[in-house]
Amino acid sequence: MKFKSGFVTIVGRPNVGKSTLLNRLTGEKIAITSDKPQTTRNAIRAIITDENSQIIFIDTPGIHKPKNKLGEFMVNIAQGTIRTVEAVIFIAEAGSDDIGPGDMYIMEQLGDIKTPVFLVINKIDLVPKEKLLSIIASYSEKLDFYSVIPVSALNNEGTDIVLKEIKKVLPEGPMYYPDDQITDQPEKQICAEIIREKILYLTKDEVPHGTGVDIISFKERAGKDIIDIQANIYCEKDSHKGILIGKEGKMLKKIGMLARKDIEDFLGTKVFLEVWVKVKDDWRNSNNMLKTLGYKEND
């Protein structure tokens, strides 16, 4: 059997479960997850390799109406991958069969491409099965999908079918990455994202998405099995800084504690993590800050 390989982009509105699906498909925590929209900010590649194929999934930020330069960057990343891959997974949420403007906008863009588009209806655990049929019918009337796959990424239901269906359209090709590599994200970037995930989890709606994390130091301690990591958390207001630090520094300690545990699991070694909070007014509209935090499109 000849080896097949290719790139598959995952698109959809914010908060439909793109990152959760990606983590389920790979069996690893590649992308951070949150119940808040616009959690993913960069295109994240996750690599699944077996003896006959290699699939490189590209998890993109949710397509939405941008309100600042960071938002524009995120939408450009998502839209820019659609025409350069072997297949597209469009994730929609099982809910109403009345398709909203966000999904309609994405399907209008997908209607212009020749790439096979797979419709993945996520969160099927939230609706009765008889309702699911009308939801599928509504979407299928709008676009000619290569395949429609109902899944629950949260419960890992139907995700194996996604892999089987994708392999059907992959061309013969090389192994782009070593067979033991699961992502192209640098370790520092994943560590920064883990810290940001804990901020989203612990601060709830008190602090909006105006936080970014910069790993300023990442060093193995000489002669010891431990990595020293120092990070800055950037926010846009003094009031947000106060929330992130918390009374007597308790919130920042919680963020650091939870992040350190996940980072240790990811790196497979002990970690000493130090975190500071800094205010940068309107950093999401600053080109220099966006570059510093890794939100810069490839030249």
Secondary structure, DSSP 8 states (H G I E B T S, - for coil): ---EEEEEEEEESTTSSHHHHHHHHHTS--S---SSSS---S-EEEEEE-SSEEEEEEE--------SHHHHHHHHHHHHTGGGSSEEEEEEESS-SS--HHHHHHHHHHTT--S-EEEEEE-GGGS-HHHHHHHHHHHHHHS--SEEEE-BTTTTBSHHHHHHHHHHH--B----S-TT--B-S-HHHHHHHHHHHHHHHHHTTSS-S--EEEEEEEEE-TTSSEEEEEEEEEES-HHHHHHHH-GGGHHHHHHHHHHHHHHHHHHTSEEEEEEEEEE-TTGGG-HHHHHHTT-----
